[in-house]
Amino acid sequence: MDIFFIKAHMLAAMDMLMTNMLIDFLATLFIAVLAFNAGRKYERSKRADNKNEKEWEPKEPTL
């Protein structure tokens, strides 16, 4: 076996590993961005609900 053949296979394996790591990183980043945006949207809706509760006046109980 030639040393260059072994080196080429090592580089190909390393390239595949780096590609997999890059894909994993990008997928994790995408999920983190989605979670962050969902959290911001949730906090904003909670704030809007609190603002509406301050304006809300209770009605007289009817029997």
PDB file of N, H, CA, C and O in Angstrom:
ATOM      1  N   MET A   1       0.839  -1.196   0.000  1.00  0.00           N
ATOM      2  CA  MET A   1       0.000   0.000   0.000  1.00  0.00           C
ATOM      3  C   MET A   1       0.874   1.246   0.000  1.00  0.00           C
ATOM      4  O   MET A   1       1.889   1.318   0.692  1.00  0.00           O
ATOM      5  N   ASP A   2       0.476   2.167  -0.750  1.00  0.00           N
ATOM      6  H   ASP A   2      -0.349   2.108  -1.312  1.00  0.00           H
ATOM      7  CA  ASP A   2       1.230   3.406  -0.856  1.00  0.00           C
ATOM      8  C   ASP A   2       0.842   4.340   0.289  1.00  0.00           C
ATOM      9  O   ASP A   2      -0.306   4.344   0.734  1.00  0.00           O
ATOM     10  N   ILE A   3       1.802   5.128   0.758  1.00  0.00           N
ATOM     11  H   ILE A   3       2.734   5.125   0.397  1.00  0.00           H
ATOM     12  CA  ILE A   3       1.534   6.050   1.865  1.00  0.00           C
ATOM     13  C   ILE A   3       0.533   7.135   1.444  1.00  0.00           C
ATOM     14  O   ILE A   3      -0.266   7.597   2.258  1.00  0.00           O
ATOM     15  N   PHE A   4       0.582   7.535   0.173  1.00  0.00           N
ATOM     16  H   PHE A   4       1.231   7.159  -0.489  1.00  0.00           H
ATOM     17  CA  PHE A   4      -0.352   8.563  -0.298  1.00  0.00           C
ATOM     18  C   PHE A   4      -1.785   8.035  -0.342  1.00  0.00           C
ATOM     19  O   PHE A   4      -2.740   8.781  -0.126  1.00  0.00           O
ATOM     20  N   PHE A   5      -1.920   6.738  -0.624  1.00  0.00           N
ATOM     21  H   PHE A   5      -1.144   6.132  -0.799  1.00  0.00           H
ATOM     22  CA  PHE A   5      -3.241   6.114  -0.622  1.00  0.00           C
ATOM     23  C   PHE A   5      -3.845   6.173   0.783  1.00  0.00           C
ATOM     24  O   PHE A   5      -5.021   6.492   0.957  1.00  0.00           O
ATOM     25  N   ILE A   6      -3.010   5.858   1.783  1.00  0.00           N
ATOM     26  H   ILE A   6      -2.054   5.599   1.642  1.00  0.00           H
ATOM     27  CA  ILE A   6      -3.467   5.892   3.181  1.00  0.00           C
ATOM     28  C   ILE A   6      -3.799   7.335   3.583  1.00  0.00           C
ATOM     29  O   ILE A   6      -4.820   7.589   4.221  1.00  0.00           O
ATOM     30  N   LYS A   7      -2.927   8.272   3.203  1.00  0.00           N
ATOM     31  H   LYS A   7      -2.097   8.065   2.685  1.00  0.00           H
ATOM     32  CA  LYS A   7      -3.179   9.678   3.543  1.00  0.00           C
ATOM     33  C   LYS A   7      -4.469  10.182   2.901  1.00  0.00           C
ATOM     34  O   LYS A   7      -5.232  10.921   3.524  1.00  0.00           O
ATOM     35  N   ALA A   8      -4.709   9.780   1.659  1.00  0.00           N
ATOM     36  H   ALA A   8      -4.090   9.180   1.152  1.00  0.00           H
ATOM     37  CA  ALA A   8      -5.925  10.213   0.976  1.00  0.00           C
ATOM     38  C   ALA A   8      -7.162   9.680   1.686  1.00  0.00           C
ATOM     39  O   ALA A   8      -8.159  10.388   1.822  1.00  0.00           O
ATOM     40  N   HIS A   9      -7.094   8.419   2.143  1.00  0.00           N
ATOM     41  H   HIS A   9      -6.284   7.844   2.032  1.00  0.00           H
ATOM     42  CA  HIS A   9      -8.239   7.864   2.859  1.00  0.00           C
ATOM     43  C   HIS A   9      -8.431   8.533   4.214  1.00  0.00           C
ATOM     44  O   HIS A   9      -9.562   8.750   4.649  1.00  0.00           O
ATOM     45  N   MET A  10      -7.325   8.861   4.879  1.00  0.00           N
ATOM     46  H   MET A  10      -6.406   8.686   4.525  1.00  0.00           H
ATOM     47  CA  MET A  10      -7.438   9.562   6.163  1.00  0.00           C
ATOM     48  C   MET A  10      -8.071  10.937   5.967  1.00  0.00           C
ATOM     49  O   MET A  10      -8.921  11.357   6.752  1.00  0.00           O
ATOM     50  N   LEU A  11      -7.646  11.636   4.908  1.00  0.00           N
ATOM     51  H   LEU A  11      -6.956  11.295   4.270  1.00  0.00           H
ATOM     52  CA  LEU A  11      -8.219  12.953   4.638  1.00  0.00           C
ATOM     53  C   LEU A  11      -9.699  12.848   4.282  1.00  0.00           C
ATOM     54  O   LEU A  11     -10.500  13.688   4.690  1.00  0.00           O
ATOM     55  N   ALA A  12     -10.061  11.815   3.520  1.00  0.00           N
ATOM     56  H   ALA A  12      -9.410  11.132   3.188  1.00  0.00           H
ATOM     57  CA  ALA A  12     -11.470  11.634   3.156  1.00  0.00           C
ATOM     58  C   ALA A  12     -12.310  11.348   4.397  1.00  0.00           C
ATOM     59  O   ALA A  12     -13.415  11.872   4.537  1.00  0.00           O
ATOM     60  N   ALA A  13     -11.781  10.509   5.305  1.00  0.00           N
ATOM     61  H   ALA A  13     -10.883  10.084   5.192  1.00  0.00           H
ATOM     62  CA  ALA A  13     -12.510  10.202   6.538  1.00  0.00           C
ATOM     63  C   ALA A  13     -12.639  11.458   7.398  1.00  0.00           C
ATOM     64  O   ALA A  13     -13.691  11.712   7.984  1.00  0.00           O
ATOM     65  N   MET A  14     -11.557  12.245   7.469  1.00  0.00           N
ATOM     66  H   MET A  14     -10.702  12.039   6.993  1.00  0.00           H
ATOM     67  CA  MET A  14     -11.600  13.470   8.250  1.00  0.00           C
ATOM     68  C   MET A  14     -12.588  14.461   7.627  1.00  0.00           C
ATOM     69  O   MET A  14     -13.312  15.157   8.339  1.00  0.00           O
ATOM     70  N   ASP A  15     -12.609  14.516   6.305  1.00  0.00           N
ATOM     71  H   ASP A  15     -12.021  13.951   5.726  1.00  0.00           H
ATOM     72  CA  ASP A  15     -13.536  15.404   5.604  1.00  0.00           C
ATOM     73  C   ASP A  15     -14.984  15.006   5.886  1.00  0.00           C
ATOM     74  O   ASP A  15     -15.839  15.863   6.111  1.00  0.00           O
ATOM     75  N   MET A  16     -15.254  13.692   5.870  1.00  0.00           N
ATOM     76  H   MET A  16     -14.560  12.995   5.687  1.00  0.00           H
ATOM     77  CA  MET A  16     -16.608  13.221   6.185  1.00  0.00           C
ATOM     78  C   MET A  16     -16.978  13.561   7.621  1.00  0.00           C
ATOM     79  O   MET A  16     -18.104  13.971   7.902  1.00  0.00           O
ATOM     80  N   LEU A  17     -16.011  13.387   8.537  1.00  0.00           N
ATOM     81  H   LEU A  17     -15.096  13.054   8.309  1.00  0.00           H
ATOM     82  CA  LEU A  17     -16.263  13.696   9.946  1.00  0.00           C
ATOM     83  C   LEU A  17     -16.551  15.185  10.120  1.00  0.00           C
ATOM     84  O   LEU A  17     -17.481  15.562  10.832  1.00  0.00           O
ATOM     85  N   MET A  18     -15.754  16.026   9.471  1.00  0.00           N
ATOM     86  H   MET A  18     -14.998  15.720   8.893  1.00  0.00           H
ATOM     87  CA  MET A  18     -15.961  17.472   9.587  1.00  0.00           C
ATOM     88  C   MET A  18     -17.299  17.878   8.972  1.00  0.00           C
ATOM     89  O   MET A  18     -17.981  18.763   9.489  1.00  0.00           O
ATOM     90  N   THR A  19     -17.673  17.231   7.868  1.00  0.00           N
ATOM     91  H   THR A  19     -17.120  16.511   7.448  1.00  0.00           H
ATOM     92  CA  THR A  19     -18.962  17.535   7.246  1.00  0.00           C
ATOM     93  C   THR A  19     -20.105  17.158   8.185  1.00  0.00           C
ATOM     94  O   THR A  19     -21.065  17.912   8.339  1.00  0.00           O
ATOM     95  N   ASN A  20     -19.995  15.981   8.814  1.00  0.00           N
ATOM     96  H   ASN A  20     -19.215  15.368   8.689  1.00  0.00           H
ATOM     97  CA  ASN A  20     -21.033  15.557   9.763  1.00  0.00           C
ATOM     98  C   ASN A  20     -21.100  16.507  10.951  1.00  0.00           C
ATOM     99  O   ASN A  20     -22.187  16.848  11.416  1.00  0.00           O
ATOM    100  N   MET A  21     -19.938  16.937  11.442  1.00  0.00           N
ATOM    101  H   MET A  21     -19.054  16.660  11.063  1.00  0.00           H
ATOM    102  CA  MET A  21     -19.926  17.870  12.564  1.00  0.00           C
ATOM    103  C   MET A  21     -20.548  19.206  12.164  1.00  0.00           C
ATOM    104  O   MET A  21     -21.272  19.821  12.948  1.00  0.00           O
ATOM    105  N   LEU A  22     -20.263  19.649  10.943  1.00  0.00           N
ATOM    106  H   LEU A  22     -19.675  19.149  10.307  1.00  0.00           H
ATOM    107  CA  LEU A  22     -20.839  20.907  10.466  1.00  0.00           C
ATOM    108  C   LEU A  22     -22.357  20.801  10.351  1.00  0.00           C
ATOM    109  O   LEU A  22     -23.080  21.717  10.743  1.00  0.00           O
ATOM    110  N   ILE A  23     -22.835  19.681   9.814  1.00  0.00           N
ATOM    111  H   ILE A  23     -22.248  18.937   9.496  1.00  0.00           H
ATOM    112  CA  ILE A  23     -24.286  19.480   9.690  1.00  0.00           C
ATOM    113  C   ILE A  23     -24.931  19.439  11.073  1.00  0.00           C
ATOM    114  O   ILE A  23     -25.984  20.039  11.284  1.00  0.00           O
ATOM    115  N   ASP A  24     -24.299  18.730  12.022  1.00  0.00           N
ATOM    116  H   ASP A  24     -23.443  18.243  11.850  1.00  0.00           H
ATOM    117  CA  ASP A  24     -24.828  18.681  13.388  1.00  0.00           C
ATOM    118  C   ASP A  24     -24.860  20.072  14.013  1.00  0.00           C
ATOM    119  O   ASP A  24     -25.830  20.448  14.671  1.00  0.00           O
ATOM    120  N   PHE A  25     -23.786  20.830  13.799  1.00  0.00           N
ATOM    121  H   PHE A  25     -22.998  20.525  13.264  1.00  0.00           H
ATOM    122  CA  PHE A  25     -23.725  22.180  14.360  1.00  0.00           C
ATOM    123  C   PHE A  25     -24.820  23.070  13.776  1.00  0.00           C
ATOM    124  O   PHE A  25     -25.490  23.802  14.505  1.00  0.00           O
ATOM    125  N   LEU A  26     -24.996  23.003  12.463  1.00  0.00           N
ATOM    126  H   LEU A  26     -24.452  22.408  11.871  1.00  0.00           H
ATOM    127  CA  LEU A  26     -26.020  23.838  11.827  1.00  0.00           C
ATOM    128  C   LEU A  26     -27.424  23.429  12.267  1.00  0.00           C
ATOM    129  O   LEU A  26     -28.281  24.287  12.477  1.00  0.00           O
ATOM    130  N   ALA A  27     -27.665  22.128  12.408  1.00  0.00           N
ATOM    131  H   ALA A  27     -26.969  21.430  12.237  1.00  0.00           H
ATOM    132  CA  ALA A  27     -28.977  21.669  12.869  1.00  0.00           C
ATOM    133  C   ALA A  27     -29.228  22.139  14.302  1.00  0.00           C
ATOM    134  O   ALA A  27     -30.329  22.581  14.628  1.00  0.00           O
ATOM    135  N   THR A  28     -28.208  22.043  15.154  1.00  0.00           N
ATOM    136  H   THR A  28     -27.313  21.684  14.889  1.00  0.00           H
ATOM    137  CA  THR A  28     -28.349  22.494  16.542  1.00  0.00           C
ATOM    138  C   THR A  28     -28.590  23.998  16.596  1.00  0.00           C
ATOM    139  O   THR A  28     -29.416  24.472  17.376  1.00  0.00           O
ATOM    140  N   LEU A  29     -27.870  24.743  15.770  1.00  0.00           N
ATOM    141  H   LEU A  29     -27.199  24.358  15.137  1.00  0.00           H
ATOM    142  CA  LEU A  29     -28.056  26.189  15.722  1.00  0.00           C
ATOM    143  C   LEU A  29     -29.464  26.545  15.266  1.00  0.00           C
ATOM    144  O   LEU A  29     -30.085  27.458  15.810  1.00  0.00           O
ATOM    145  N   PHE A  30     -29.966  25.825  14.269  1.00  0.00           N
ATOM    146  H   PHE A  30     -29.461  25.083  13.827  1.00  0.00           H
ATOM    147  CA  PHE A  30     -31.316  26.058  13.766  1.00  0.00           C
ATOM    148  C   PHE A  30     -32.353  25.802  14.863  1.00  0.00           C
ATOM    149  O   PHE A  30     -33.278  26.593  15.042  1.00  0.00           O
ATOM    150  N   ILE A  31     -32.196  24.696  15.595  1.00  0.00           N
ATOM    151  H   ILE A  31     -31.444  24.053  15.449  1.00  0.00           H
ATOM    152  CA  ILE A  31     -33.129  24.367  16.679  1.00  0.00           C
ATOM    153  C   ILE A  31     -33.043  25.417  17.784  1.00  0.00           C
ATOM    154  O   ILE A  31     -34.063  25.799  18.359  1.00  0.00           O
ATOM    155  N   ALA A  32     -31.824  25.885  18.086  1.00  0.00           N
ATOM    156  H   ALA A  32     -30.996  25.574  17.619  1.00  0.00           H
ATOM    157  CA  ALA A  32     -31.658  26.904  19.122  1.00  0.00           C
ATOM    158  C   ALA A  32     -32.340  28.208  18.718  1.00  0.00           C
ATOM    159  O   ALA A  32     -32.959  28.868  19.552  1.00  0.00           O
ATOM    160  N   VAL A  33     -32.230  28.581  17.450  1.00  0.00           N
ATOM    161  H   VAL A  33     -31.726  28.045  16.772  1.00  0.00           H
ATOM    162  CA  VAL A  33     -32.888  29.808  16.974  1.00  0.00           C
ATOM    163  C   VAL A  33     -34.401  29.660  17.057  1.00  0.00           C
ATOM    164  O   VAL A  33     -35.094  30.591  17.467  1.00  0.00           O
ATOM    165  N   LEU A  34     -34.921  28.487  16.667  1.00  0.00           N
ATOM    166  H   LEU A  34     -34.358  27.731  16.334  1.00  0.00           H
ATOM    167  CA  LEU A  34     -36.368  28.266  16.770  1.00  0.00           C
ATOM    168  C   LEU A  34     -36.837  28.356  18.221  1.00  0.00           C
ATOM    169  O   LEU A  34     -37.865  28.971  18.504  1.00  0.00           O
ATOM    170  N   ALA A  35     -36.084  27.745  19.140  1.00  0.00           N
ATOM    171  H   ALA A  35     -35.249  27.246  18.909  1.00  0.00           H
ATOM    172  CA  ALA A  35     -36.462  27.778  20.554  1.00  0.00           C
ATOM    173  C   ALA A  35     -36.397  29.207  21.093  1.00  0.00           C
ATOM    174  O   ALA A  35     -37.266  29.626  21.857  1.00  0.00           O
ATOM    175  N   PHE A  36     -35.372  29.946  20.696  1.00  0.00           N
ATOM    176  H   PHE A  36     -34.666  29.605  20.075  1.00  0.00           H
ATOM    177  CA  PHE A  36     -35.237  31.332  21.154  1.00  0.00           C
ATOM    178  C   PHE A  36     -36.399  32.188  20.666  1.00  0.00           C
ATOM    179  O   PHE A  36     -36.961  32.973  21.429  1.00  0.00           O
ATOM    180  N   ASN A  37     -36.757  32.036  19.394  1.00  0.00           N
ATOM    181  H   ASN A  37     -36.300  31.398  18.774  1.00  0.00           H
ATOM    182  CA  ASN A  37     -37.874  32.808  18.846  1.00  0.00           C
ATOM    183  C   ASN A  37     -39.190  32.421  19.506  1.00  0.00           C
ATOM    184  O   ASN A  37     -40.028  33.282  19.773  1.00  0.00           O
ATOM    185  N   ALA A  38     -39.378  31.122  19.774  1.00  0.00           N
ATOM    186  H   ALA A  38     -38.697  30.422  19.557  1.00  0.00           H
ATOM    187  CA  ALA A  38     -40.603  30.686  20.447  1.00  0.00           C
ATOM    188  C   ALA A  38     -40.665  31.270  21.856  1.00  0.00           C
ATOM    189  O   ALA A  38     -41.736  31.677  22.308  1.00  0.00           O
ATOM    190  N   GLY A  39     -39.543  31.314  22.548  1.00  0.00           N
ATOM    191  H   GLY A  39     -38.673  30.984  22.182  1.00  0.00           H
ATOM    192  CA  GLY A  39     -39.502  31.893  23.885  1.00  0.00           C
ATOM    193  C   GLY A  39     -39.825  33.373  23.867  1.00  0.00           C
ATOM    194  O   GLY A  39     -40.564  33.861  24.722  1.00  0.00           O
ATOM    195  N   ARG A  40     -39.273  34.094  22.895  1.00  0.00           N
ATOM    196  H   ARG A  40     -38.672  33.697  22.201  1.00  0.00           H
ATOM    197  CA  ARG A  40     -39.576  35.529  22.784  1.00  0.00           C
ATOM    198  C   ARG A  40     -41.044  35.750  22.488  1.00  0.00           C
ATOM    199  O   ARG A  40     -41.669  36.647  23.053  1.00  0.00           O
ATOM    200  N   LYS A  41     -41.598  34.932  21.603  1.00  0.00           N
ATOM    201  H   LYS A  41     -41.091  34.203  21.144  1.00  0.00           H
ATOM    202  CA  LYS A  41     -43.015  35.074  21.251  1.00  0.00           C
ATOM    203  C   LYS A  41     -43.888  34.784  22.477  1.00  0.00           C
ATOM    204  O   LYS A  41     -44.888  35.465  22.705  1.00  0.00           O
ATOM    205  N   TYR A  42     -43.505  33.770  23.265  1.00  0.00           N
ATOM    206  H   TYR A  42     -42.692  33.218  23.080  1.00  0.00           H
ATOM    207  CA  TYR A  42     -44.253  33.419  24.475  1.00  0.00           C
ATOM    208  C   TYR A  42     -44.204  34.562  25.492  1.00  0.00           C
ATOM    209  O   TYR A  42     -45.224  34.922  26.079  1.00  0.00           O
ATOM    210  N   GLU A  43     -43.014  35.128  25.695  1.00  0.00           N
ATOM    211  H   GLU A  43     -42.185  34.836  25.218  1.00  0.00           H
ATOM    212  CA  GLU A  43     -42.887  36.236  26.645  1.00  0.00           C
ATOM    213  C   GLU A  43     -43.702  37.445  26.193  1.00  0.00           C
ATOM    214  O   GLU A  43     -44.327  38.122  27.010  1.00  0.00           O
ATOM    215  N   ARG A  44     -43.692  37.712  24.884  1.00  0.00           N
ATOM    216  H   ARG A  44     -43.184  37.163  24.221  1.00  0.00           H
ATOM    217  CA  ARG A  44     -44.452  38.843  24.353  1.00  0.00           C
ATOM    218  C   ARG A  44     -45.947  38.630  24.557  1.00  0.00           C
ATOM    219  O   ARG A  44     -46.665  39.566  24.908  1.00  0.00           O
ATOM    220  N   SER A  45     -46.423  37.397  24.338  1.00  0.00           N
ATOM    221  H   SER A  45     -45.840  36.637  24.053  1.00  0.00           H
ATOM    222  CA  SER A  45     -47.851  37.128  24.520  1.00  0.00           C
ATOM    223  C   SER A  45     -48.228  37.221  26.001  1.00  0.00           C
ATOM    224  O   SER A  45     -49.325  37.670  26.333  1.00  0.00           O
ATOM    225  N   LYS A  46     -47.317  36.795  26.896  1.00  0.00           N
ATOM    226  H   LYS A  46     -46.426  36.430  26.626  1.00  0.00           H
ATOM    227  CA  LYS A  46     -47.595  36.928  28.330  1.00  0.00           C
ATOM    228  C   LYS A  46     -47.701  38.396  28.714  1.00  0.00           C
ATOM    229  O   LYS A  46     -48.570  38.775  29.500  1.00  0.00           O
ATOM    230  N   ARG A  47     -46.816  39.224  28.160  1.00  0.00           N
ATOM    231  H   ARG A  47     -46.110  38.916  27.522  1.00  0.00           H
ATOM    232  CA  ARG A  47     -46.863  40.654  28.445  1.00  0.00           C
ATOM    233  C   ARG A  47     -48.159  41.272  27.934  1.00  0.00           C
ATOM    234  O   ARG A  47     -48.761  42.110  28.606  1.00  0.00           O
ATOM    235  N   ALA A  48     -48.585  40.857  26.748  1.00  0.00           N
ATOM    236  H   ALA A  48     -48.096  40.176  26.203  1.00  0.00           H
ATOM    237  CA  ALA A  48     -49.836  41.379  26.183  1.00  0.00           C
ATOM    238  C   ALA A  48     -51.019  40.951  27.043  1.00  0.00           C
ATOM    239  O   ALA A  48     -51.942  41.735  27.259  1.00  0.00           O
ATOM    240  N   ASP A  49     -50.999  39.706  27.538  1.00  0.00           N
ATOM    241  H   ASP A  49     -50.249  39.068  27.362  1.00  0.00           H
ATOM    242  CA  ASP A  49     -52.079  39.241  28.412  1.00  0.00           C
ATOM    243  C   ASP A  49     -52.122  40.057  29.695  1.00  0.00           C
ATOM    244  O   ASP A  49     -53.200  40.428  30.159  1.00  0.00           O
ATOM    245  N   ASN A  50     -50.960  40.341  30.271  1.00  0.00           N
ATOM    246  H   ASN A  50     -50.084  40.040  29.894  1.00  0.00           H
ATOM    247  CA  ASN A  50     -50.926  41.130  31.505  1.00  0.00           C
ATOM    248  C   ASN A  50     -51.455  42.536  31.272  1.00  0.00           C
ATOM    249  O   ASN A  50     -52.139  43.092  32.131  1.00  0.00           O
ATOM    250  N   LYS A  51     -51.146  43.112  30.123  1.00  0.00           N
ATOM    251  H   LYS A  51     -50.590  42.660  29.425  1.00  0.00           H
ATOM    252  CA  LYS A  51     -51.640  44.457  29.814  1.00  0.00           C
ATOM    253  C   LYS A  51     -53.160  44.450  29.689  1.00  0.00           C
ATOM    254  O   LYS A  51     -53.830  45.375  30.147  1.00  0.00           O
ATOM    255  N   ASN A  52     -53.703  43.398  29.062  1.00  0.00           N
ATOM    256  H   ASN A  52     -53.159  42.647  28.689  1.00  0.00           H
ATOM    257  CA  ASN A  52     -55.155  43.304  28.910  1.00  0.00           C
ATOM    258  C   ASN A  52     -55.839  43.068  30.246  1.00  0.00           C
ATOM    259  O   ASN A  52     -56.959  43.534  30.457  1.00  0.00           O
ATOM    260  N   GLU A  53     -55.176  42.344  31.160  1.00  0.00           N
ATOM    261  H   GLU A  53     -54.267  41.966  30.989  1.00  0.00           H
ATOM    262  CA  GLU A  53     -55.790  42.079  32.466  1.00  0.00           C
ATOM    263  C   GLU A  53     -55.926  43.359  33.282  1.00  0.00           C
ATOM    264  O   GLU A  53     -56.863  43.489  34.069  1.00  0.00           O
ATOM    265  N   LYS A  54     -55.014  44.297  33.108  1.00  0.00           N
ATOM    266  H   LYS A  54     -54.253  44.191  32.468  1.00  0.00           H
ATOM    267  CA  LYS A  54     -55.100  45.552  33.855  1.00  0.00           C
ATOM    268  C   LYS A  54     -56.295  46.377  33.392  1.00  0.00           C
ATOM    269  O   LYS A  54     -56.918  47.075  34.192  1.00  0.00           O
ATOM    270  N   GLU A  55     -56.614  46.300  32.106  1.00  0.00           N
ATOM    271  H   GLU A  55     -56.108  45.733  31.456  1.00  0.00           H
ATOM    272  CA  GLU A  55     -57.740  47.066  31.576  1.00  0.00           C
ATOM    273  C   GLU A  55     -59.075  46.376  31.834  1.00  0.00           C
ATOM    274  O   GLU A  55     -60.127  47.006  31.733  1.00  0.00           O
ATOM    275  N   TRP A  56     -59.043  45.112  32.159  1.00  0.00           N
ATOM    276  H   TRP A  56     -58.188  44.600  32.241  1.00  0.00           H
ATOM    277  CA  TRP A  56     -60.260  44.336  32.339  1.00  0.00           C
ATOM    278  C   TRP A  56     -60.886  44.677  33.687  1.00  0.00           C
ATOM    279  O   TRP A  56     -60.198  44.717  34.706  1.00  0.00           O
ATOM    280  N   GLU A  57     -62.198  44.923  33.686  1.00  0.00           N
ATOM    281  H   GLU A  57     -62.758  44.891  32.857  1.00  0.00           H
ATOM    282  CA  GLU A  57     -62.902  45.218  34.933  1.00  0.00           C
ATOM    283  C   GLU A  57     -63.888  44.098  35.214  1.00  0.00           C
ATOM    284  O   GLU A  57     -64.599  43.662  34.309  1.00  0.00           O
ATOM    285  N   PRO A  58     -63.942  43.626  36.454  1.00  0.00           N
ATOM    286  CA  PRO A  58     -64.866  42.522  36.754  1.00  0.00           C
ATOM    287  C   PRO A  58     -66.313  42.984  36.691  1.00  0.00           C
ATOM    288  O   PRO A  58     -66.630  44.108  37.081  1.00  0.00           O
ATOM    289  N   LYS A  59     -67.179  42.124  36.204  1.00  0.00           N
ATOM    290  H   LYS A  59     -66.921  41.211  35.887  1.00  0.00           H
ATOM    291  CA  LYS A  59     -68.608  42.436  36.139  1.00  0.00           C
ATOM    292  C   LYS A  59     -69.258  42.073  37.471  1.00  0.00           C
ATOM    293  O   LYS A  59     -68.714  41.312  38.270  1.00  0.00           O
ATOM    294  N   GLU A  60     -70.436  42.645  37.678  1.00  0.00           N
ATOM    295  H   GLU A  60     -70.879  43.263  37.029  1.00  0.00           H
ATOM    296  CA  GLU A  60     -71.189  42.296  38.879  1.00  0.00           C
ATOM    297  C   GLU A  60     -71.702  40.868  38.742  1.00  0.00           C
ATOM    298  O   GLU A  60     -72.169  40.489  37.668  1.00  0.00           O
ATOM    299  N   PRO A  61     -71.627  40.074  39.793  1.00  0.00           N
ATOM    300  CA  PRO A  61     -72.123  38.693  39.682  1.00  0.00           C
ATOM    301  C   PRO A  61     -73.636  38.667  39.486  1.00  0.00           C
ATOM    302  O   PRO A  61     -74.360  39.401  40.159  1.00  0.00           O
ATOM    303  N   THR A  62     -74.106  37.849  38.593  1.00  0.00           N
ATOM    304  H   THR A  62     -73.518  37.253  38.046  1.00  0.00           H
ATOM    305  CA  THR A  62     -75.549  37.728  38.338  1.00  0.00           C
ATOM    306  C   THR A  62     -75.999  36.344  38.775  1.00  0.00           C
ATOM    307  O   THR A  62     -75.316  35.346  38.539  1.00  0.00           O
ATOM    308  N   LEU A  63     -77.167  36.302  39.419  1.00  0.00           N
ATOM    309  H   LEU A  63     -77.721  37.112  39.610  1.00  0.00           H
ATOM    310  CA  LEU A  63     -77.713  35.014  39.872  1.00  0.00           C
ATOM    311  C   LEU A  63     -78.965  34.662  39.106  1.00  0.00           C
ATOM    312  O   LEU A  63     -79.564  33.615  39.350  1.00  0.00           O
TER     313      LEU A  63
END
